[in-house]
Amino acid sequence: MEKITGVILAGGQGRRMGGVDKGLTLLQGKPFIEWVLERFSPQVNEVLINANQNLKHYARFGYRVIPDEIGGFAGPLAGLHRALAEARHGLVATVPCDSPFLPRDLVERLYAGLAAEKAQLAVAKTFAQPHPVFCLCRRAVLAHLNEFLASGGRKIDAWYATLEVAEVAFDDQEEAFSNINTPEELTGFEADTPPSGATKRTS
């Protein structure tokens, strides 16, 4: 497998969580981002954290912290844009900061799909549901993304529609893509998540 830079997208405002920084929100006493790092960092050769607030706090986890170049909390594409510019490797994988149980084989399977279809970008999918922030793409798409953003584009699905995309099925791990968006969801995960984080609640 080629070397891969991984980026954790923690640059949002957490509006549905009450305006808190979701990556630093605690699940069983441990920040979301720490749960994500435990599963994601072994899968990549370099880790970047995309954050737009509490930068010093994120830096304590020992990885380079990169804020968006585009102001105004412009969404995951802005985080990917900065990551593509900063990555040391030719492939960049992204995951959100609020999915603590992401697949441990995520990057391996995305890479297999990307290579098999000779695509520009691979995205995870469970049944009919794509998960656009779980992706692996080539750094070469940066120029194209620059043009898309410069034209005012912000929606990740609209940008994907302009690329050669490989959809990679993770039907066997549907729950791994669950994210925590609200205090109520957090309460449910707190109650049903074992300390190991090995499994999660069923809805």
C-alpha positions in Angstrom: 0.0 0.0 0.0 1.2 3.5 -0.8 1.9 5.9 2.1 -1.2 7.7 3.4 -1.8 10.9 5.3 -4.8 10.7 7.6 -6.8 13.8 8.7 -9.4 13.9 11.5 -12.0 16.6 10.7 -12.7 18.5 13.9 -13.3 21.9 12.4 -17.0 22.3 12.8 -19.0 24.4 15.3 -21.0 21.5 16.9 -24.2 23.4 16.6 -26.5 20.4 17.3 -24.3 19.5 20.3 -25.0 23.0 21.8 -22.2 24.8 20.2 -19.4 22.8 21.9 -16.2 21.6 20.2 -17.3 18.1 19.4 -13.8 16.6 19.1 -13.1 17.5 22.7 -16.5 16.3 24.0 -16.1 13.5 26.5 -17.4 9.9 26.0 -16.8 7.9 29.2 -14.2 10.5 30.3 -12.3 10.4 27.0 -12.5 13.0 24.2 -14.1 11.9 21.0 -10.9 12.6 19.1 -9.0 10.2 21.4 -11.4 7.4 20.5 -10.9 8.2 16.8 -7.1 8.4 17.1 -7.0 5.0 18.7 -8.6 3.4 15.7 -7.5 5.6 12.9 -3.8 6.4 13.6 -2.6 2.8 13.2 -4.1 2.8 9.7 -2.1 5.7 8.2 1.5 6.9 8.0 0.9 10.5 9.1 -1.9 12.1 11.1 -3.2 15.7 10.9 -6.0 17.2 13.0 -8.1 19.8 11.2 -9.5 22.2 13.9 -10.6 25.8 13.9 -10.8 26.4 17.7 -8.9 25.1 20.8 -5.9 24.6 18.6 -3.5 24.3 21.6 -5.7 21.7 23.2 -5.7 19.6 20.1 -1.9 19.9 19.8 -1.6 18.1 23.1 -2.5 14.9 21.3 0.9 15.0 19.6 -0.1 15.6 16.0 0.1 18.6 13.7 -3.1 20.8 13.9 -4.2 22.6 10.7 -7.1 25.1 10.6 -9.1 25.8 7.5 -7.7 28.4 5.1 -11.2 29.3 4.2 -12.9 31.2 7.0 -16.4 30.9 8.4 -16.5 27.2 9.3 -17.0 26.2 5.7 -17.4 22.5 6.3 -15.5 19.3 5.6 -14.4 20.3 2.2 -12.5 23.2 3.7 -10.7 20.7 6.0 -9.9 18.4 3.2 -8.6 21.4 1.2 -6.1 22.3 3.9 -5.1 18.7 4.5 -4.4 18.1 0.8 -2.1 21.2 0.8 -0.3 20.0 4.0 -0.1 16.2 3.5 3.3 14.7 3.2 2.0 11.7 1.2 0.2 11.2 -2.1 -3.0 9.8 -0.6 -5.2 11.5 2.0 -7.8 9.7 4.1 -10.4 11.6 6.1 -12.6 10.7 9.1 -14.9 12.9 11.3 -14.1 13.5 14.9 -17.5 12.4 16.1 -17.5 8.7 15.0 -15.6 6.9 17.8 -16.2 3.4 16.5 -15.0 3.8 12.9 -13.8 0.6 11.2 -10.3 -0.6 12.0 -9.9 -1.7 8.4 -11.3 1.5 6.9 -8.3 2.8 5.1 -7.2 -0.7 3.8 -10.6 -1.3 2.2 -10.9 2.2 0.8 -7.4 1.8 -0.8 -8.4 -1.5 -2.4 -11.4 0.2 -3.9 -9.5 3.2 -5.1 -6.8 1.0 -6.7 -9.3 -1.5 -8.3 -11.3 1.2 -10.0 -8.3 3.5 -10.7 -10.5 6.3 -9.1 -9.6 9.7 -7.9 -11.5 9.2 -4.6 -12.9 6.3 -2.7 -15.8 6.8 -0.3 -17.4 4.4 2.3 -20.9 3.3 1.8 -23.3 1.2 3.9 -26.2 -0.3 1.8 -27.7 2.8 0.0 -26.1 5.3 2.4 -22.8 6.9 1.4 -20.6 8.4 4.1 -18.8 11.3 2.3 -16.5 12.3 5.2 -15.0 8.8 5.3 -12.9 9.0 2.1 -9.5 8.4 0.6 -8.4 10.6 -2.3 -5.3 11.5 -4.3 -3.5 14.7 -3.5 -3.7 15.4 -7.3 -7.3 16.5 -6.8 -6.2 19.6 -4.9 -6.1 21.9 -8.0 -9.6 20.7 -8.9 -10.9 21.3 -5.4 -9.3 24.8 -5.4 -11.4 25.6 -8.5 -14.5 24.2 -7.0 -14.1 26.2 -3.8 -13.1 29.4 -5.6 -16.4 29.2 -7.6 -18.3 29.2 -4.3 -18.9 25.4 -4.0 -19.1 24.1 -0.5 -21.2 20.9 -0.7 -19.1 17.8 -0.5 -21.6 15.7 -2.5 -21.6 18.2 -5.4 -17.8 18.1 -5.5 -17.7 14.3 -5.5 -20.1 14.3 -8.5 -17.3 15.9 -10.6 -14.8 13.2 -9.8 -14.2 9.5 -10.6 -15.4 8.0 -7.4 -15.2 4.4 -6.1 -17.9 3.5 -3.6 -16.7 0.9 -1.1 -19.3 -1.2 0.7 -19.1 -1.6 4.5 -22.4 -3.2 4.9 -20.9 -5.6 7.4 -20.0 -2.7 9.7 -23.0 -0.3 9.4 -22.9 0.7 13.1 -19.2 1.7 12.9 -20.3 4.8 11.0 -22.7 6.1 13.6 -21.8 9.6 14.8 -22.7 11.6 17.9 -24.4 14.8 17.0 -26.6 15.7 20.0 -26.5 15.6 23.8 -29.3 13.0 23.7 -27.2 10.7 21.4 -24.2 11.2 23.7 -26.3 10.1 26.7 -27.3 6.9 24.8 -23.7 6.1 23.9 -22.6 6.7 27.5 -25.1 4.2 28.8 -24.4 1.5 26.2 -20.7 1.7 25.3 -18.5 -0.7 27.2 -15.2 0.8 28.5 -13.2 -1.0 25.7 -15.3 0.7 23.0 -15.5 -2.7 21.3 -19.2 -2.4 20.5 -21.8 0.2 20.6 -25.5 0.4 21.1 -28.1 -0.7 18.6 -30.8 1.7 17.7 
